[in-house]
Amino acid sequence: MHAITIPEPGGPEALVWDEVPDPVPGEGEVLVEVVASAVNRADVLQRQGFYNPPPGASPYPGLECSGRIAALGPGVSGRAVGDEVCALLAGGGYAEKVAVPAGQLLPVPEGVDLVQAAALPEVACTVWSNVFMISHLRPGETLLVHGGSSGIGTMAIQLAKAVGATVAVTAGSKEKLERCAELGADILINYREQDFVAEIEQATEGAGADVILDNMGAKYLDRNVRSLAVNGRLAIIGMQGGVKAELNIGLLLGKRAAISATSLRARPLGEKASIVAAVREHVWPLLAAGHVRPVVDRELPMSDAGAAHRVVEESGHVGKVLLVVR
């Protein structure tokens, strides 16, 4: 088969479409013939040499894919060759085939085509696990999403609206904010021109955000805590703004607030399977009903993954950039 390899870390040109050995499904795994994958920030970090796959994972980038089951490994039941699926991966999505633990497979939702299903597993699992399973967003509460026009952001807006929450977003342009509004965002904040702390305070009449989904890390830590409501929950899922910052514990105590920080890729298989099962139970019916949809900016050939990485690094996209096997 062919896969995107990284002979040496570097820029987008470091991604090489090359012939590699076919994967063999192990105990409890299935072999998926990949139709499409999606670009995530973690893939960019891996290409740059900053985010190696966890032990035992495929060395190739790609944290999600869609395709058809080509073979079943030992101990797999309830699956059949030819089933159309999408999958959460620890790596290996940028390839023509990938071995996947059966617990990380999802059926392609009704009303979603097979290619666009590749845009769903990573964002749905990230948002559901952080915003709902950990931070327990409830109807009537306010969610602040940083990077509202990203793949994560576009899914978070839709899921929060589906459960009856108010959604505030930050984004870097009028055009991106307009796209967020089309998805249901209520409070639109241009982080280049506005102070999100002041905007959240005004929009909530001083109450603050009940849940904040943050991809920036250190750069936003203090302002995020100041933006939280009493009993608020800050979920950190990224470090685009650095890894070290000073935390005002007194302010956190005064608000009786909580901070969680998670990553999905290196979690144990059992935890991933539980998240995937929860997503199938709670998110897949919303997709089938048309209340939530994948947001895809563009589709590019997988062999041209470098061009897709340039798009993501320039942050000119809304939603997901897909890589299609052609």
N, C-alpha and C positions, 0 to 999 in steps of 0.2 A: 504494500500500500504506500501512499504518499502522506506525509505529515509536514507541518511547519516545525522546523528544527531551529535551534539557536546555537550554532557552532561557537560563537563568542558573543558575550553581552555587548549591547550597543544601541544604536538608533534603530529606526524602523527597517533599515536595510539589513539588519542582523537576522531578520526572519527569512529562512530559506525553505522553500518547498522541495522536499527531497524524498527519495525512496527509502523506506525503513521497514523493519520486520513487522508482520501482522501481530497484533496482540492476541493472546490466548485467554479466554475467560477462565478464571479460577473458581474455586468453591463459592457458590452463592452469587456468581456474576453472570451477566449476559454480554454477548458481543453485539454492539450496535453498529450498523452501517450508517455513517453520518451523512445527513443531508445538509445540515447547516450548524454553525456555532455562532457565538456572539462575543464581541470584544468587551472585556471588563478592565478596569484600572489595574487589577491585580496582574493581568496579562502584560501590561506595559511595564510594571515593576519587575516581573520575571524576566522580560526581555532585556531590561537594563542591568540585571544581575542582583537585584535587591530582594527577591521574593522567590526562593526556591520551593519546588513542590514538596509536600510532606513525604516522609519515608514510604516507599512502596508505590507511590503514585506515578503516573505516566510523566516522563520528562518534558512532554510537549505542552505548550500553553493551551488554554481553553477550559473554562470552568462550567460550561453547559453546552448542550447540543440537542438536536432533534434528529430523528432518523428511524430506521426500521431494525428490528431485532433480526440478526443474522444467525445466531447460534446461542444455545443455552449451556452454561457451565454446570458442573455437578451440583446437585442439591437445589436446583431452581425449579419451582413449580408455579403454576398460575400465570405463566407467560408462554407465548408461542412465537415461533419464527414467523416473521412478517408483520408482527404487531407494530403499529406506528406509535412512537414514544418520544418524550423529551426527558432529559436527565440532568441531574446535578452532579458535577464532577469535581474531583480533586486535581484534575489535569487531563490533557489528552484530547480536548474537543477540537483542536485545530488539526484534524486528521480525517482520513477516509473511514477509519474504523476505530472504535474505542471499547475497552472492557469496562463495564459499569456494575457496581453492586446492585443487586435487584431491588433493594430497599430505596434506592435513589432514582428509580424510574417513575415517570408519571405518564399516563395516557395523554395523547394530544387532545386538548379540550374541544368540545363541540363548538363549531363556528370559527375555529382557528386553523389556518392551513399549516401544513407540516413544516415549511420553512420558517414561518413567523413564530412557531412554537419554540424555536431555539432562543427567543428573546425572553422566555418566561422563567425558567427554573431558578436561576441565581437571584433575580430581583424579587420574585415571589417569596422564595425561602428567606431571603435577607429581611425583607419588610415584615413578613408575617412573624418571624421569630423575634425580631427586635421591637417592633411597634406594638404587637398584640400579645405574644407569649411572655415577653419579659416586661415590657412597659405598660401593658394592660390598658391600651387606649379604649375609652368608653364613649358611647353616644353622648353628644353634647359637649365633649371636651375639645380643646384646641391643640392641634398638632402643628408644630413648626418643622418644615422640611428644608434643610439647606441643600442647594443644588436641585431645585424642583424640576428642572428640565432634563435631568439625567435619567438613565434607565431606572435606577432606584427611585428617584424622585417622582417620575411619572406613574410608577406603580403605587407608591405611597399615597399620592394624592387620591387616586381612584379607590383604593381600599379604604382609606379613612373616610371618604365621602360615602362609600357604600354602607358603612356602619353608623353614619349619622354624626360624624365629627366635623368641626370647622377646621379648615386647612389654610395655614399660612406658608408661603414659600419665599425663598430667596433665589434670585437668578441674576445674571449679569447683563441682560439686555431687555428692551421693551418687547422684542419679538419673542424671546423665550418666555417672558412672563405672560404674554398673550396666549401662548400654547398651554401654559399651566392653567390659565383661566378656562380654556376650552375643556380641560379635563376635570374642572370643578374647583380649582383653588379659589379661596375667598379673599385672602389677604396677600397682595402682591408687593414684594419688596425688591427693589433694584439695589443689590449690595454695593454697586459701584457709586451710587448716588445717595443712598439712604442708610441711616443707622438702624439696623434691625432691632436693637434693644428698644429704641424710642418708638419705632413703628409698632412693635408688638405691645408695648405698654399702652399706646394710644388705642390700638384696635381692640384690645381686651379690657379697656377701661381700668387699667392698672392691675388686672388679675394675673397676667402672664400666660405662658404656654404650659399646658399640662404635660405634654410630651414633646421632646425635641429630638429629631433624627439628624445626626451630625456626621458629615464626612470630612470635616476639617481638622479635628483634633485640637492641638495646642493653641492654634491661632484664635479659635473661637471659645475656648474653655471658659474664661472669665465672663464674657458677654453672654454665653449660653446660660450659665448659672444665674446671672442677673435677670435673664429673660424668663426663667422658670416661675411657674405658679407655686403657691404653697402645696406641698405634697407632689411637686412636679417630678418628672423622670427624664433624664438626659441619656440617650442611647448613642454612644460613639461607635461608628462603624468604619472610620477612615482616618488617615493621618496626612491628608494633603496639605495641611497647614502646620505640620511639625509634630514632634512627639513629646516635647517637654514644655510645661507651663506651670505657673503658680496657681494654686487652688485656694480660694478663700473659704476655709472650712466653717468659719463663723456664719457666713452668708448661707452656706449649704445647710447648716444646722437650723438656722433661723427659718428656713423655708421647709424644713423637714423633707428635703429632696433626696433623690437617689441618682447615682451615676452608674451606668453599665457600659462595658466595652467588650465587643465581641468580634470574632472573625468566624467565617463559616468553613473555610477550606480545610483546616487542620482538625476539625472536630472528629471525635470517634464515630465510627459507622453507625452505631446505635442512635446517637444524637441526631445525626443527619437523617436517618430513616424516620425518626419521630417527627422532625420538622417537615419532611416531605409528606408524611401521612397527614399532618395537620393542614398543610397547604392544599392537598387533594380534597380534604373534607370541607374546608372553609373558603378557599379561593377559587377552586375549579368550578363550583356551581355559579359563582358570580361571572366567570368567563363565559360559561355556557348560556347564561341569561343575557349576556351582552352588557352587563353593568360595568365590567372591567375588560380592557383589551390590551394586547401588546402594542407598545408604541415603537415603531421601527423607523429610523431616520433614512437608512439606505441599506442596500444589499450589494456586496462586492464579492468577487471570486475569492475563495479561500487561498488560492495560490498567490493572491495579491494582498496578503495580510498586512504587509508594510504600509500600503496606502490606507488601510482601515485604521491602523494605529496612528497615522498622522492626523486623520480626522478626529479621533478621540482626544489626542494630545492637544489639538488646537481648540477643543471645546466648542466647535461650531455646530454640533449636532444636537438634536432633541430626541430623547429615548435611546434606543439601542442601534448599534451598527452591527450588521450580520455578515458572516462569512459563509458563502454558499459553495458546496462542492459541485463543480461542473465538469 
